[in-house]
Amino acid sequence: MSNKIRLGILGGGGDSLIGVLHRVASSMYDKYQIVGGVFNPVWEENIGFAKQIGLPTNRIYKDFDTLIEEELKLPESERIQVVSILTPNFLHFPMAKKLLENGFNVICEKPMTTTYEEAKILNQTLKKAQTVFAVTYTYTGYPMVRQMREMILNGELGTIQKVDAQYYQGWINPIIHDKEKRSTTWRLNPEKSGISCCIGDIGTHAFDMLEFVSGVKIESVLADLNYLYSDNKMDIDGTVLLRCSNNVKGVICSSQIATGEENSFIVKVYGDKAGLKWEQENPNYLYLMEDGKPLRVLKPGHSYNSELSLDGTKLPPGHPEGIFDSMGNIYKGVAKAINKEPYNHGEYPTIIDGVRGMNFIEKAVESHQKGNVWVDIENVN
C-alpha cells in the first residue's frame, strides 16, 4: 500500500483549467495519489474522464453523496484522506460541510462559499472536526511571493505605509455586451456564483494577497463597483479603498473588462525604508525599491532568499517557476499539515483566509449599494 496521501477530487473534469492545475500540483512533490472522485455529474462523462486520465474506475462515484457513503465503508487505512473541491461556487459549502462532518480533510477552491454566513458555519464545523482545511488562493504559493512575505515580516521594508493590488483581466468583455451570452454565463448568475463576479472571483485574490504578504489586516472598505448594464446583477469591475491596521491605507483595483488584459495581477507594498513589487505575469522577479539606490531584482533559487521561498523552489536559478509550481507548493504545505509535520504558516491559506475573503466580498457589495460608504470588515478567529 502506497504511503502517499489518498486524494479525491470533486469537479475539474473535461477541459477544466482548474482541474489539470490541481492534478498536476498534487503530483508535484510525490505526496498524493488520486484514488477516486466525481469529475462530472453526467455519469458517461465522469467515468469517461477517469479512464482518459488513467484512474481505476472502482472509486469513481455517480455523485458526491455516494462518494461519502462508500468511502466511509472502507477501512481508515484505505479511505480517501483529503478531497479537493473544484466545482462551481454554489456547491462548495454543502460539499465542504459534509466532508468535514465525516472527518475528511478539505482543499477548496475560492471563493470558499457563496455567503459570509456559510463561511462562518464552515469555520465552526472545522473547529469540531479538527481536520485540515485549505483554500487555494493559488498565487500565495509562488516562491517570490513567499520571499516578499518573509522580507516584510523581517522588517526589511520598515514600517508599512501603503498597500496596493491591481488585478485586471479582459475575458468577460466579449460576453458582457451580448445580452443572451451574459444571461447564460454561470459566473454572472448569483444563484451559482454568489453576489459578486469580479470582486468574488479575482478581487478576493487581491484581498488575501495583501494581507498575506504585508502582515496588516484590512479593517474597512469603501467600494465603487461597475455592473455596466441594468440587467446584469453581478459586478464585472470595481475599485475598493482600504483602511488597514496600524493606520495603513491601500487600494484594490479589479476588472474583468480590461480589454486585452490576460491575467495582470500586480501587488505592491511600501514601507518607510523600501518598497516591494511583484507581477503575476512575470512571477520570477521581485522588485526591491529603495530611496537613493538602484532598483534591485530578486529571483528564485538563490541563497539570499528565505527558507520559505527556497522550500517552494524546485528548479535551479534561471528556470521559470509558474502557476503549477505555485499550486504545488500549497498542496505540499497541506500534506505537511495532514501528516502532522512541522510547517510554516505561510505554506497554505487556511479557512480563516476563506472566511475573511467572503466577508470582504459582502462588505464591498454593501459599501457600493449604500452609496460608496465605509463599512467594517469583521475580525474572525
C-alpha positions, 0 to 999 in steps of 0.5 A: 500500500502506497504511503502517499496521501489518498486524494479525491477530487470533486469537479475539474473534469473535461477541459477544466483549467482548474482541474489539470492545475490541481492534478498536476500540483498534487503530483508535484512533490510525490505526496498524493495519489488520486484514488477516486472522485466525481469529475462530472455529474453526467455519469458517461462523462465522469467515468469517461474522464477517469479512464482518459486520465488513467484512474481505476474506475472502482472509486469513481462515484455517480455523485458526491453523496455516494462518494461519502457513503462508500468511502466511509465503508472502507477501512481508515487505512484505505479511505480517501484522506483529503478531497479537493473541491473544484466545482462551481461556487454554489456547491462548495459549502454543502460539499465542504460541510459534509466532508468535514462532518465525516472527518475528511480533510478539505482543499477548496477552491475560492471563493470558499462559499457563496455567503459570509454566513456559510463561511462562518458555519464552515469555520465552526464545523472545522473547529469540531472536526479538527481536520485540515482545511485549505483554500487555494488562493493559488498565487500565495504559493509562488516562491517570490511571493513567499520571499516578499512575505518573509522580507516584510515580516523581517522588517526589511521594508520598515514600517508599512505605509501603503498597500496596493493590488491591481488585478485586471483581466479582459475575458468577460468583455466579449460576453458582457455586451451580448445580452443572451451570452451574459444571461447564460454565463454561470459566473454572472448568475448569483444563484451559482456564483454568489453576489459578486463576479469580479470582486468574488472571483479575482478581487478576493485574490487581491484581498488575501494577497495583501494581507498575506504578504504585508502582515496588516489586516484590512479593517474597512472598505469603501467600494465603487463597483461597475455592473455596466448594464441594468440587467446584469446583477453581478459586478464585472469591475470595481475599485475598493479603498482600504483602511488597514491596521496600524493606520495603513491605507491601500487600494484594490483595483479589479476588472474583468473588462480590461480589454486585452488584459490576460491575467495582470495581477500586480501587488505592491507594498511600501514601507518607510525604508523600501518598497516591494513589487511583484507581477503575476505575469512575470512571477520570477522577479521581485522588485526591491525599491529603495530611496537613493539606490538602484532598483534591485531584482530578486529571483528564485533559487538563490541563497539570499532568499528565505527558507520559505521561498527556497522550500517552494523552489524546485528548479535551479536559478534561471528556470521559470517557476509558474502557476503549477509550481505555485499550486504545488507548493500549497498542496505540499504545505497541506500534506505537511499539515495532514501528516502532522509535520512541522510547517510554516504558516505561510505554506497554505491559506487556511479557512480563516483566509476563506472566511475573511475573503467572503466577508470582504466580498459582502462588505464591498457589495454593501459599501457600493449599494449604500452609496460608496460608504465605509463599512467594517470588515469583521475580525474572525478567529 
